[in-house]
Amino acid sequence: MKKTYYHLSPDGTIAGRSSDIYICPLTHEPALETDREIVLGYDGKLYFADEAPIKPEELIQQELSTQARAQRDSLLAATDYLVMPDYPLSDERRDAVIAYRQALRDVPGQAGFPENITWPDKP
C-alpha cells in the first residue's frame, strides 16, 4: 500500500498531500503521515474530516441569494427581445410580459427569499 504524506502550512492547516514527497516543499519540515480522512473545506483548504469547519449560515444564504438572482437574471434576459419597441407583439401580450418581468424583479423581496421562492408563471 502506498503511503500518503500531508504537508502542513505554518498556521497548522493542511497545505497539500503527495504520495512520494515526505518533506514539505513549503516549510521543509517532515510531512505528516496519517490514516485519518482528509477533506476539502468550504474555504478551499484541506482538513481532517473531524476538524473541518462548518460553513457559516450567512455564507450559505449569500450563495443561495446569488444563485437565485442569477436564475432571475437569466429569465429576464430570455424575455428582453419581447419588450423591444419594434418587436411585433400585441398590447395584451406585451402587458403580460411586462408584468412577468416585474414579478421577476420582485422575487428578492419575497418573504421566503432565497430559500423558498415562488417563481412567476411565464406568459
MMTF fields as JSON, N, C-alpha, C and O atoms, coordinates in Angstrom:
{
  "mmtfVersion": "1.0.0",
  "mmtfProducer": "UNKNOWN",
  "numBonds": 491,
  "numAtoms": 492,
  "numGroups": 123,
  "numChains": 1,
  "numModels": 1,
  "chainsPerModel": [1],
  "groupsPerChain": [123],
  "chainIdList": ["A"],
  "bondAtomList": [4, 2, 8, 6, 12, 10, 16, 14, 20, 18, 24, 22, 28, 26, 32, 30, 36, 34, 40, 38, 44, 42, 48, 46, 52, 50, 56, 54, 60, 58, 64, 62, 68, 66, 72, 70, 76, 74, 80, 78, 84, 82, 88, 86, 92, 90, 96, 94, 100, 98, 104, 102, 108, 106, 112, 110, 116, 114, 120, 118, 124, 122, 128, 126, 132, 130, 136, 134, 140, 138, 144, 142, 148, 146, 152, 150, 156, 154, 160, 158, 164, 162, 168, 166, 172, 170, 176, 174, 180, 178, 184, 182, 188, 186, 192, 190, 196, 194, 200, 198, 204, 202, 208, 206, 212, 210, 216, 214, 220, 218, 224, 222, 228, 226, 232, 230, 236, 234, 240, 238, 244, 242, 248, 246, 252, 250, 256, 254, 260, 258, 264, 262, 268, 266, 272, 270, 276, 274, 280, 278, 284, 282, 288, 286, 292, 290, 296, 294, 300, 298, 304, 302, 308, 306, 312, 310, 316, 314, 320, 318, 324, 322, 328, 326, 332, 330, 336, 334, 340, 338, 344, 342, 348, 346, 352, 350, 356, 354, 360, 358, 364, 362, 368, 366, 372, 370, 376, 374, 380, 378, 384, 382, 388, 386, 392, 390, 396, 394, 400, 398, 404, 402, 408, 406, 412, 410, 416, 414, 420, 418, 424, 422, 428, 426, 432, 430, 436, 434, 440, 438, 444, 442, 448, 446, 452, 450, 456, 454, 460, 458, 464, 462, 468, 466, 472, 470, 476, 474, 480, 478, 484, 482, 488, 486],
  "bondOrderList": [1, 1, 1, 1, 1, 1, 1, 1, 1, 1, 1, 1, 1, 1, 1, 1, 1, 1, 1, 1, 1, 1, 1, 1, 1, 1, 1, 1, 1, 1, 1, 1, 1, 1, 1, 1, 1, 1, 1, 1, 1, 1, 1, 1, 1, 1, 1, 1, 1, 1, 1, 1, 1, 1, 1, 1, 1, 1, 1, 1, 1, 1, 1, 1, 1, 1, 1, 1, 1, 1, 1, 1, 1, 1, 1, 1, 1, 1, 1, 1, 1, 1, 1, 1, 1, 1, 1, 1, 1, 1, 1, 1, 1, 1, 1, 1, 1, 1, 1, 1, 1, 1, 1, 1, 1, 1, 1, 1, 1, 1, 1, 1, 1, 1, 1, 1, 1, 1, 1, 1, 1, 1],
  "groupList": [{"groupName": "MET", "atomNameList": ["N", "CA", "C", "O"], "elementList": ["N", "C", "C", "O"], "formalChargeList": [0, 0, 0, 0], "bondAtomList": [1, 0, 2, 1, 3, 2], "bondOrderList": [1, 1, 2], "singleLetterCode": "M", "chemCompType": "L-PEPTIDE LINKING"}, {"groupName": "LYS", "atomNameList": ["N", "CA", "C", "O"], "elementList": ["N", "C", "C", "O"], "formalChargeList": [0, 0, 0, 0], "bondAtomList": [1, 0, 2, 1, 3, 2], "bondOrderList": [1, 1, 2], "singleLetterCode": "K", "chemCompType": "L-PEPTIDE LINKING"}, {"groupName": "THR", "atomNameList": ["N", "CA", "C", "O"], "elementList": ["N", "C", "C", "O"], "formalChargeList": [0, 0, 0, 0], "bondAtomList": [1, 0, 2, 1, 3, 2], "bondOrderList": [1, 1, 2], "singleLetterCode": "T", "chemCompType": "L-PEPTIDE LINKING"}, {"groupName": "TYR", "atomNameList": ["N", "CA", "C", "O"], "elementList": ["N", "C", "C", "O"], "formalChargeList": [0, 0, 0, 0], "bondAtomList": [1, 0, 2, 1, 3, 2], "bondOrderList": [1, 1, 2], "singleLetterCode": "Y", "chemCompType": "L-PEPTIDE LINKING"}, {"groupName": "HIS", "atomNameList": ["N", "CA", "C", "O"], "elementList": ["N", "C", "C", "O"], "formalChargeList": [0, 0, 0, 0], "bondAtomList": [1, 0, 2, 1, 3, 2], "bondOrderList": [1, 1, 2], "singleLetterCode": "H", "chemCompType": "L-PEPTIDE LINKING"}, {"groupName": "LEU", "atomNameList": ["N", "CA", "C", "O"], "elementList": ["N", "C", "C", "O"], "formalChargeList": [0, 0, 0, 0], "bondAtomList": [1, 0, 2, 1, 3, 2], "bondOrderList": [1, 1, 2], "singleLetterCode": "L", "chemCompType": "L-PEPTIDE LINKING"}, {"groupName": "SER", "atomNameList": ["N", "CA", "C", "O"], "elementList": ["N", "C", "C", "O"], "formalChargeList": [0, 0, 0, 0], "bondAtomList": [1, 0, 2, 1, 3, 2], "bondOrderList": [1, 1, 2], "singleLetterCode": "S", "chemCompType": "L-PEPTIDE LINKING"}, {"groupName": "PRO", "atomNameList": ["N", "CA", "C", "O"], "elementList": ["N", "C", "C", "O"], "formalChargeList": [0, 0, 0, 0], "bondAtomList": [1, 0, 2, 1, 3, 2], "bondOrderList": [1, 1, 2], "singleLetterCode": "P", "chemCompType": "L-PEPTIDE LINKING"}, {"groupName": "ASP", "atomNameList": ["N", "CA", "C", "O"], "elementList": ["N", "C", "C", "O"], "formalChargeList": [0, 0, 0, 0], "bondAtomList": [1, 0, 2, 1, 3, 2], "bondOrderList": [1, 1, 2], "singleLetterCode": "D", "chemCompType": "L-PEPTIDE LINKING"}, {"groupName": "GLY", "atomNameList": ["N", "CA", "C", "O"], "elementList": ["N", "C", "C", "O"], "formalChargeList": [0, 0, 0, 0], "bondAtomList": [1, 0, 2, 1, 3, 2], "bondOrderList": [1, 1, 2], "singleLetterCode": "G", "chemCompType": "PEPTIDE LINKING"}, {"groupName": "ILE", "atomNameList": ["N", "CA", "C", "O"], "elementList": ["N", "C", "C", "O"], "formalChargeList": [0, 0, 0, 0], "bondAtomList": [1, 0, 2, 1, 3, 2], "bondOrderList": [1, 1, 2], "singleLetterCode": "I", "chemCompType": "L-PEPTIDE LINKING"}, {"groupName": "ALA", "atomNameList": ["N", "CA", "C", "O"], "elementList": ["N", "C", "C", "O"], "formalChargeList": [0, 0, 0, 0], "bondAtomList": [1, 0, 2, 1, 3, 2], "bondOrderList": [1, 1, 2], "singleLetterCode": "A", "chemCompType": "L-PEPTIDE LINKING"}, {"groupName": "ARG", "atomNameList": ["N", "CA", "C", "O"], "elementList": ["N", "C", "C", "O"], "formalChargeList": [0, 0, 0, 0], "bondAtomList": [1, 0, 2, 1, 3, 2], "bondOrderList": [1, 1, 2], "singleLetterCode": "R", "chemCompType": "L-PEPTIDE LINKING"}, {"groupName": "CYS", "atomNameList": ["N", "CA", "C", "O"], "elementList": ["N", "C", "C", "O"], "formalChargeList": [0, 0, 0, 0], "bondAtomList": [1, 0, 2, 1, 3, 2], "bondOrderList": [1, 1, 2], "singleLetterCode": "C", "chemCompType": "L-PEPTIDE LINKING"}, {"groupName": "GLU", "atomNameList": ["N", "CA", "C", "O"], "elementList": ["N", "C", "C", "O"], "formalChargeList": [0, 0, 0, 0], "bondAtomList": [1, 0, 2, 1, 3, 2], "bondOrderList": [1, 1, 2], "singleLetterCode": "E", "chemCompType": "L-PEPTIDE LINKING"}, {"groupName": "VAL", "atomNameList": ["N", "CA", "C", "O"], "elementList": ["N", "C", "C", "O"], "formalChargeList": [0, 0, 0, 0], "bondAtomList": [1, 0, 2, 1, 3, 2], "bondOrderList": [1, 1, 2], "singleLetterCode": "V", "chemCompType": "L-PEPTIDE LINKING"}, {"groupName": "PHE", "atomNameList": ["N", "CA", "C", "O"], "elementList": ["N", "C", "C", "O"], "formalChargeList": [0, 0, 0, 0], "bondAtomList": [1, 0, 2, 1, 3, 2], "bondOrderList": [1, 1, 2], "singleLetterCode": "F", "chemCompType": "L-PEPTIDE LINKING"}, {"groupName": "GLN", "atomNameList": ["N", "CA", "C", "O"], "elementList": ["N", "C", "C", "O"], "formalChargeList": [0, 0, 0, 0], "bondAtomList": [1, 0, 2, 1, 3, 2], "bondOrderList": [1, 1, 2], "singleLetterCode": "Q", "chemCompType": "L-PEPTIDE LINKING"}, {"groupName": "ASN", "atomNameList": ["N", "CA", "C", "O"], "elementList": ["N", "C", "C", "O"], "formalChargeList": [0, 0, 0, 0], "bondAtomList": [1, 0, 2, 1, 3, 2], "bondOrderList": [1, 1, 2], "singleLetterCode": "N", "chemCompType": "L-PEPTIDE LINKING"}, {"groupName": "TRP", "atomNameList": ["N", "CA", "C", "O"], "elementList": ["N", "C", "C", "O"], "formalChargeList": [0, 0, 0, 0], "bondAtomList": [1, 0, 2, 1, 3, 2], "bondOrderList": [1, 1, 2], "singleLetterCode": "W", "chemCompType": "L-PEPTIDE LINKING"}],
  "groupTypeList": [0, 1, 1, 2, 3, 3, 4, 5, 6, 7, 8, 9, 2, 10, 11, 9, 12, 6, 6, 8, 10, 3, 10, 13, 7, 5, 2, 4, 14, 7, 11, 5, 14, 2, 8, 12, 14, 10, 15, 5, 9, 3, 8, 9, 1, 5, 3, 16, 11, 8, 14, 11, 7, 10, 1, 7, 14, 14, 5, 10, 17, 17, 14, 5, 6, 2, 17, 11, 12, 11, 17, 12, 8, 6, 5, 5, 11, 11, 2, 8, 3, 5, 15, 0, 7, 8, 3, 7, 5, 6, 8, 14, 12, 12, 8, 11, 15, 10, 11, 3, 12, 17, 11, 5, 12, 8, 15, 7, 9, 17, 11, 9, 16, 7, 14, 18, 10, 2, 19, 7, 8, 1, 7],
  "groupIdList": [1, 2, 3, 4, 5, 6, 7, 8, 9, 10, 11, 12, 13, 14, 15, 16, 17, 18, 19, 20, 21, 22, 23, 24, 25, 26, 27, 28, 29, 30, 31, 32, 33, 34, 35, 36, 37, 38, 39, 40, 41, 42, 43, 44, 45, 46, 47, 48, 49, 50, 51, 52, 53, 54, 55, 56, 57, 58, 59, 60, 61, 62, 63, 64, 65, 66, 67, 68, 69, 70, 71, 72, 73, 74, 75, 76, 77, 78, 79, 80, 81, 82, 83, 84, 85, 86, 87, 88, 89, 90, 91, 92, 93, 94, 95, 96, 97, 98, 99, 100, 101, 102, 103, 104, 105, 106, 107, 108, 109, 110, 111, 112, 113, 114, 115, 116, 117, 118, 119, 120, 121, 122, 123],
  "secStructList": [7, 7, 7, 7, 3, 3, 3, 3, 7, 6, 6, 1, 1, 3, 3, 3, 3, 3, 1, 1, 7, 7, 5, 7, 6, 6, 6, 7, 1, 5, 7, 3, 3, 7, 7, 1, 7, 3, 3, 3, 7, 6, 6, 1, 7, 3, 3, 3, 4, 4, 4, 7, 7, 7, 7, 7, 2, 2, 2, 2, 2, 2, 2, 2, 2, 2, 2, 2, 2, 2, 2, 2, 2, 2, 2, 2, 2, 6, 6, 4, 4, 4, 4, 1, 6, 6, 1, 7, 7, 7, 2, 2, 2, 2, 2, 2, 2, 2, 2, 2, 2, 2, 2, 2, 2, 6, 4, 4, 4, 1, 6, 6, 6, 6, 6, 1, 7, 7, 7, 7, 7, 7, 7],
  "xCoordList": [0.841, 0.0, 0.883, 1.847, 0.535, 1.324, 0.98, -0.191, 1.976, 1.76, 1.338, 1.672, 0.596, 0.222, 0.796, 0.664, 1.436, 2.054, 1.297, 0.964, 1.033, 0.32, 1.279, 2.042, 1.225, 2.125, 1.342, 0.29, 1.859, 1.195, 1.752, 2.956, 0.86, 1.284, 1.717, 1.465, 2.356, 2.819, 1.714, 1.983, 0.464, -0.613, -1.232, -2.197, -0.677, -1.142, -2.201, -2.595, -2.68, -3.66, -2.925, -1.722, -3.639, -3.038, -2.913, -3.908, -1.708, -1.446, -1.461, -1.651, -1.267, -1.25, -0.926, -0.703, -0.902, -0.564, 0.153, 0.042, 0.887, 1.572, 1.814, 1.673, 2.174, 2.44, 3.934, 4.348, 4.741, 6.172, 7.061, 8.271, 6.488, 7.311, 7.078, 6.003, 8.05, 7.888, 8.48, 8.456, 9.017, 9.473, 8.633, 8.539, 8.027, 7.159, 7.968, 8.939, 7.595, 8.344, 8.213, 9.045, 7.162, 6.981, 7.766, 8.453, 7.663, 8.279, 9.562, 10.303, 9.826, 10.986, 10.951, 11.978, 9.761, 9.556, 9.108, 8.591, 9.31, 8.807, 7.286, 6.586, 6.804, 5.37, 4.712, 5.365, 3.399, 2.61, 2.063, 1.483, 2.251, 1.661, 0.518, 0.708, -0.662, -1.814, -2.794, -2.792, -3.628, -4.696, -6.044, -7.08, -6.046, -7.277, -7.742, -6.929, -9.051, -9.617, -9.369, -9.519, -8.988, -8.739, -9.841, -10.166, -10.417, -11.48, -11.146, -10.352, -11.764, -11.629, -12.71, -13.895, -12.326, -13.281, -13.947, -13.507, -15.0, -15.726, -14.829, -15.114, -13.749, -12.837, -11.718, -10.826, -11.768, -10.769, -9.52, -8.611, -9.453, -8.306, -8.592, -9.748, -7.533, -7.671, -7.705, -6.98, -8.571, -8.709, -8.896, -9.321, -8.572, -9.002, -10.524, -11.091, -11.184, -12.644, -13.336, -14.324, -12.837, -13.494, -13.142, -13.629, -12.303, -11.914, -12.303, -11.997, -12.969, -13.334, -14.345, -15.295, -14.154, -15.098, -16.445, -16.53, -17.473, -18.828, -19.062, -18.73, -19.642, -19.911, -20.904, -21.968, -20.574, -21.484, -22.809, -22.845, -23.884, -25.225, -25.284, -25.95, -24.601, -24.585, -24.013, -24.527, -22.96, -22.352, -23.293, -23.383, -23.989, -24.965, -26.06, -26.449, -26.561, -27.62, -27.132, -27.875, -25.887, -25.321, -25.243, -25.568, -24.812, -24.703, -26.076, -26.244, -27.058, -28.42, -28.975, -29.611, -28.734, -29.197, -28.549, -29.224, -27.269, -26.544, -27.095, -27.287, -27.348, -27.895, -29.294, -29.61, -30.123, -31.491, -31.48, -32.233, -30.639, -30.569, -30.048, -30.493, -29.117, -28.604, -29.716, -29.839, -30.519, -31.637, -32.648, -33.145, -32.945, -33.871, -33.353, -34.11, -32.057, -31.467, -31.522, -31.73, -31.336, -31.412, -32.833, -33.026, -33.819, -35.215, -35.577, -36.317, -35.06, -35.287, -34.644, -35.261, -33.415, -32.696, -33.407, -33.382, -34.041, -34.743, -35.963, -36.488, -36.421, -37.597, -37.259, -38.158, -35.995, -35.595, -36.149, -36.664, -36.047, -36.459, -37.962, -38.408, -38.728, -40.181, -40.643, -41.75, -39.81, -40.207, -39.53, -39.615, -38.864, -38.274, -39.415, -40.387, -39.305, -40.412, -40.791, -41.945, -39.829, -40.138, -40.492, -40.678, -40.587, -40.944, -42.463, -43.219, -42.91, -44.348, -45.072, -45.034, -45.723, -46.436, -47.684, -47.635, -48.771, -49.998, -49.829, -49.004, -50.601, -50.541, -50.844, -50.227, -51.786, -52.166, -51.0, -50.714, -50.333, -49.183, -48.023, -47.353, -47.781, -46.69, -46.936, -46.008, -48.185, -48.522, -48.27, -47.8, -48.581, -48.343, -46.845, -46.424, -46.049, -44.594, -44.031, -43.166, -44.504, -44.027, -44.38, -43.564, -45.578, -45.981, -45.108, -44.712, -44.814, -43.948, -42.551, -41.981, -42.016, -40.67, -40.641, -39.665, -41.708, -41.763, -41.834, -41.204, -42.601, -42.694, -41.322, -40.975, -40.55, -39.193, -38.313, -37.541, -38.433, -37.641, -38.022, -37.201, -39.284, -39.766, -39.404, -39.633, -38.847, -38.533, -37.675, -37.992, -36.61, -35.801, -36.564, -36.112, -37.696, -38.492, -39.471, -40.158, -39.542, -40.456, -40.031, -38.844, -41.003, -40.743, -39.796, -38.978, -39.874, -39.04, -37.714, -36.95, -37.427, -36.192, -34.976, -34.986, -33.935, -33.692, -33.997, -33.772, -34.503, -34.724, -36.035, -36.071, -37.097, -38.413, -38.901, -39.377, -38.772, -39.12, -40.322, -40.373, -41.27, -42.39, -42.1, -42.242, -41.695, -41.357, -42.648, -43.572, -42.718, -43.918, -44.031, -43.032, -45.26, -45.517, -45.175, -45.465, -44.561, -44.246, -45.549, -46.444, -45.651, -46.871, -46.939, -47.9],
  "yCoordList": [-1.184, 0.0, 1.244, 1.341, 2.191, 3.412, 4.376, 4.541, 5.007, 5.966, 7.31, 7.663, 8.046, 9.411, 10.336, 10.09, 11.405, 12.38, 13.698, 14.147, 14.306, 15.579, 16.661, 16.478, 17.766, 18.882, 19.963, 20.398, 20.392, 21.401, 22.782, 22.954, 23.762, 25.146, 25.69, 25.05, 26.846, 27.4, 27.603, 27.575, 27.81, 28.003, 26.685, 26.684, 25.569, 24.272, 23.625, 22.489, 24.325, 23.703, 22.849, 23.012, 21.959, 21.066, 21.809, 22.281, 21.91, 22.68, 21.817, 22.337, 20.523, 19.661, 18.24, 17.926, 17.384, 15.984, 15.427, 15.952, 14.363, 13.693, 12.248, 11.873, 11.461, 10.06, 9.774, 8.665, 10.759, 10.481, 11.556, 11.358, 12.682, 13.736, 13.739, 14.123, 13.325, 13.26, 14.459, 14.52, 15.421, 16.693, 17.782, 17.844, 18.636, 19.684, 20.686, 21.242, 20.932, 21.889, 23.329, 24.171, 23.626, 24.989, 25.255, 26.27, 24.351, 24.575, 23.789, 24.054, 22.835, 21.94, 21.097, 20.6, 20.951, 20.094, 18.722, 18.587, 17.703, 16.385, 16.435, 17.102, 15.727, 15.676, 14.757, 13.934, 14.921, 14.142, 12.913, 13.022, 11.754, 10.541, 10.147, 10.043, 9.927, 9.628, 8.721, 8.626, 8.059, 7.254, 7.949, 7.373, 9.195, 9.964, 10.491, 10.798, 10.593, 11.085, 12.584, 13.346, 12.984, 14.385, 14.848, 14.153, 16.026, 16.57, 18.002, 18.673, 18.451, 19.834, 20.651, 20.355, 21.668, 22.506, 23.508, 23.698, 24.144, 25.126, 26.288, 26.978, 26.5, 27.601, 27.213, 28.014, 25.977, 25.528, 24.938, 24.529, 24.884, 24.308, 22.855, 22.439, 22.094, 20.7, 20.598, 21.305, 19.693, 19.484, 18.005, 17.241, 17.617, 16.3, 16.365, 17.382, 15.276, 15.281, 15.724, 16.456, 15.294, 15.636, 17.033, 17.452, 17.758, 19.112, 20.17, 21.35, 19.746, 20.685, 21.698, 21.32, 22.972, 23.986, 23.862, 23.431, 24.241, 24.226, 25.567, 26.629, 25.484, 26.71, 27.575, 27.091, 28.841, 29.731, 29.928, 29.982, 30.033, 30.212, 31.457, 31.448, 32.506, 33.745, 33.49, 34.012, 32.695, 32.368, 31.51, 31.702, 30.573, 29.74, 30.612, 30.428, 31.567, 32.463, 33.334, 33.582, 33.794, 34.599, 33.788, 34.29, 32.534, 31.678, 31.401, 31.457, 31.101, 30.861, 32.106, 32.01, 33.262, 34.52, 34.776, 35.186, 34.539, 34.73, 33.801, 34.22, 32.54, 31.585, 31.994, 31.932, 32.408, 32.81, 34.046, 34.114, 35.013, 36.223, 35.907, 36.514, 34.969, 34.571, 33.918, 34.174, 33.079, 32.46, 33.516, 33.494, 34.441, 35.527, 36.349, 36.67, 36.691, 37.49, 36.755, 37.369, 35.444, 34.635, 34.648, 34.771, 34.52, 34.563, 35.932, 36.021, 36.986, 38.325, 38.469, 38.984, 38.013, 38.129, 37.366, 37.773, 36.254, 35.441, 36.154, 35.743, 37.216, 37.949, 39.356, 40.123, 39.705, 41.057, 41.436, 42.54, 40.542, 40.859, 41.142, 41.85, 40.588, 40.755, 42.175, 42.569, 42.935, 44.294, 45.366, 46.557, 44.934, 45.897, 46.587, 45.934, 47.887, 48.622, 48.123, 48.25, 47.556, 47.117, 45.627, 45.096, 44.946, 43.529, 43.403, 44.005, 42.617, 42.504, 41.683, 40.453, 42.392, 41.738, 42.569, 43.799, 41.902, 42.639, 43.367, 42.976, 44.41, 45.163, 44.265, 44.4, 43.355, 42.451, 41.533, 41.347, 40.965, 40.087, 40.89, 40.43, 42.098, 42.932, 43.267, 43.228, 43.596, 43.892, 42.671, 42.81, 41.48, 40.249, 40.02, 39.61, 40.284, 40.135, 41.157, 40.826, 42.372, 43.421, 43.062, 43.269, 42.528, 42.114, 40.95, 40.907, 40.019, 38.884, 39.369, 38.92, 40.267, 40.794, 41.54, 41.451, 42.269, 42.968, 41.956, 42.143, 40.895, 39.847, 39.202, 38.861, 39.034, 38.501, 39.466, 39.043, 40.751, 41.742, 41.776, 42.11, 41.425, 41.445, 40.179, 40.124, 39.17, 37.899, 38.094, 37.489, 38.901, 39.052, 39.653, 39.546, 40.273, 40.844, 39.865, 40.214, 38.65, 37.651, 37.264, 37.268, 36.934, 36.585, 35.392, 35.39, 34.397, 33.202, 33.259, 32.295, 34.38, 34.506, 34.405, 35.02, 33.668, 32.966, 31.463, 30.759, 30.969, 29.527, 29.059, 28.018, 29.808, 29.429, 30.503, 31.561, 30.207, 31.183, 30.679, 29.521, 31.555, 31.265, 32.025, 33.245, 31.277, 31.896, 32.221, 31.408, 33.381, 33.724, 32.826, 32.342, 32.618, 31.826, 32.631, 33.825, 31.979, 32.645, 32.922, 32.078, 34.092, 34.398, 33.602, 33.739],
  "zCoordList": [0.0, 0.0, 0.0, 0.76, -0.869, -0.998, 0.12, 0.461, 0.685, 1.76, 1.19, 0.059, 2.002, 1.645, 2.702, 3.901, 2.243, 3.136, 3.022, 1.925, 4.169, 4.21, 4.669, 5.617, 3.995, 4.293, 5.014, 4.547, 6.148, 6.965, 6.66, 6.467, 6.62, 6.439, 7.8, 8.82, 7.836, 9.113, 10.155, 11.356, 9.696, 10.675, 11.143, 11.908, 10.684, 11.149, 10.291, 10.556, 9.256, 8.373, 7.342, 7.134, 6.715, 5.739, 4.415, 3.866, 3.913, 2.703, 1.451, 0.352, 1.589, 0.416, 0.799, 1.969, -0.205, 0.045, -1.162, -2.27, -0.935, -2.03, -1.63, -0.466, -2.603, -2.315, -2.287, -1.948, -2.638, -2.688, -2.062, -1.948, -1.656, -1.055, 0.447, 0.908, 1.194, 2.638, 3.356, 4.585, 2.596, 3.164, 2.505, 1.279, 3.318, 2.797, 1.978, 2.49, 0.718, -0.096, 0.388, 0.05, 1.188, 1.688, 2.964, 3.079, 3.908, 5.222, 5.437, 6.383, 4.575, 4.673, 5.949, 6.413, 6.497, 7.663, 7.176, 6.067, 8.012, 7.613, 7.452, 8.214, 6.458, 6.209, 7.223, 7.865, 7.35, 8.284, 7.565, 6.485, 8.169, 7.614, 8.541, 9.753, 7.98, 8.817, 8.093, 6.866, 8.877, 8.279, 8.456, 8.126, 8.979, 9.147, 7.798, 6.926, 7.635, 6.39, 6.256, 7.211, 5.051, 4.738, 3.79, 2.828, 4.06, 3.216, 2.833, 3.493, 1.763, 1.324, 2.007, 1.854, 2.752, 3.459, 2.529, 1.395, 3.004, 2.198, 1.782, 0.803, 2.524, 2.23, 1.267, 0.988, 0.759, -0.192, 0.428, -0.294, 1.752, 2.431, 2.787, 2.86, 3.006, 3.408, 4.926, 5.626, 5.431, 6.87, 7.146, 6.28, 8.366, 8.802, 8.864, 9.263, 8.468, 8.348, 9.625, 9.567, 10.78, 12.037, 12.539, 13.589, 11.803, 12.204, 11.162, 11.327, 10.105, 9.048, 9.575, 10.259, 9.267, 9.74, 9.038, 7.888, 9.743, 9.189, 8.497, 9.023, 7.306, 6.543, 7.318, 7.707, 7.547, 8.276, 7.543, 6.314, 8.298, 7.733, 6.842, 5.806, 7.236, 6.441, 5.047, 4.058, 4.969, 3.681, 2.844, 1.631, 3.464, 2.765, 2.17, 1.016, 2.962, 2.486, 1.326, 0.376, 1.406, 0.319, -0.97, -2.046, -0.858, -2.037, -2.648, -3.866, -1.79, -2.284, -2.973, -4.023, -2.383, -2.952, -4.309, -5.253, -4.407, -5.66, -6.742, -7.884, -6.384, -7.353, -7.803, -8.992, -6.865, -7.202, -8.096, -9.067, -7.78, -8.6, -10.005, -10.98, -10.113, -11.431, -12.253, -13.45, -11.612, -12.32, -12.749, -13.875, -11.841, -12.157, -13.333, -14.249, -13.311, -14.383, -15.722, -16.768, -15.679, -16.891, -17.46, -18.669, -16.577, -17.029, -17.607, -18.586, -17.004, -17.548, -18.931, -19.864, -19.044, -20.323, -21.432, -22.593, -21.064, -22.064, -22.634, -23.669, -21.975, -22.467, -22.927, -23.272, -22.939, -23.349, -24.718, -24.895, -25.671, -27.037, -27.14, -28.043, -26.213, -26.278, -25.947, -26.317, -25.262, -24.889, -25.75, -25.451, -26.808, -27.735, -28.487, -28.868, -28.701, -29.326, -30.718, -31.129, -31.446, -32.81, -32.893, -33.988, -31.73, -31.777, -31.936, -31.173, -32.931, -33.206, -32.127, -32.131, -31.214, -30.119, -29.814, -29.805, -29.572, -29.257, -27.921, -27.096, -27.717, -26.466, -25.273, -24.216, -25.44, -24.356, -23.976, -22.793, -24.977, -24.705, -24.121, -23.197, -24.66, -24.147, -22.672, -21.864, -22.322, -20.921, -20.033, -18.904, -20.542, -19.776, -19.565, -18.484, -20.594, -20.491, -19.511, -18.7, -19.578, -18.661, -17.22, -16.321, -16.982, -15.631, -15.15, -13.985, -16.042, -15.712, -15.332, -14.338, -16.111, -15.83, -14.492, -13.747, -14.198, -12.91, -11.758, -10.718, -11.956, -10.925, -10.706, -9.576, -11.767, -11.624, -10.826, -9.966, -11.114, -10.376, -8.894, -8.04, -8.599, -7.218, -6.428, -5.22, -7.091, -6.419, -5.163, -4.139, -5.181, -3.959, -2.777, -1.637, -3.029, -1.959, -1.326, -0.366, -1.848, -1.29, 0.123, 0.451, 0.939, 2.341, 2.493, 3.413, 1.643, 1.79, 1.062, 1.092, 0.403, -0.374, 0.538, 1.604, 0.182, -1.07, -1.025, -2.01, 0.104, 0.221, -0.404, -1.059, -0.21, -0.724, -1.678, -1.267, -2.952, -3.983, -4.77, -5.184, -4.962, -5.855, -7.154, -7.224, -8.167, -9.438, -10.199, -10.217, -10.815, -11.588, -12.815, -13.347, -13.245, -14.454, -15.691, -15.763, -16.661, -17.926, -18.671, -18.698, -19.266, -20.021, -21.327, -22.084]
}
